[in-house]
């Protein structure tokens, strides 16, 4: 998390801290329910992978995954 050290005391650092706390809670709930069998690090990586490919389209449109964007 060396990159996090660069933004730790900024608003971005605060947002990342909150997001990781949310992910930790989600992970613990899923892990206790035996829904997933993976590490927390992999769980975070998967979350980042999915959210990095979601586009916020114009109003009244749902969030969308657009695989073609990966080719660009």
N, C-alpha and C positions, 0 to 999 in steps of 0.2 A: 504494500500500500504506500510505496514511496511517493507516488503521484498525489495521493490524497493529502500527504503532509503539506504540499504546496498550496492547497486550498482549504485546509482544515478550519481556519478561523474566518472564512468568507461565507457569504450566503450560499454559495455552491457547496461548500463543506457542510453547512448545516443541513441543506437539502439531502445530500448524500448520506449523512448520518441518520436522518429520519427514514430514508428509503431502506437503508440496511437494517434498521431496527424493525421495520415492517416485514422485510424479507425473513429476518430471523424468527419472528413470530409465526409467519406463514409456514416456514420450514419446520419449526417445532411441532405445530399442529398436524401437518401432513406426516411427519416422521412418527409421532406418537400414535397416529391412526394406522400406521403401517401402509400408507398409500404410496409412499416413495421410499426407495432404498438408495440414496445417493448422498454425497457429501454436501455440506452447506456451500462450499466454494463452487461446485458444479451447479447447484441450484441457482446461485447468483449469476453464473455465466450464462445459463439457459435463459434466465429472466432478461439479462442484458441483450442477448442475441435476439430474442423476440421483440423487445421494445425498440431496438435500434432499427427495425425494419417496418415499423408501423408508421403510417402517415396520417396526419390529422387533416382530413378532407374538409371541404367547405361545410358550412352549417347544415344541419339536418342530415348529415351523412355519418354513418358509423365509422369507427376507426377501421382501417383496412391494412391488410398485409399485401404488398405489391411485389411479388418475386422478381418481376422484370427490372425493378430498380437495382437489384443486386448485380445485374449484368452491366449496368452503366458505370 
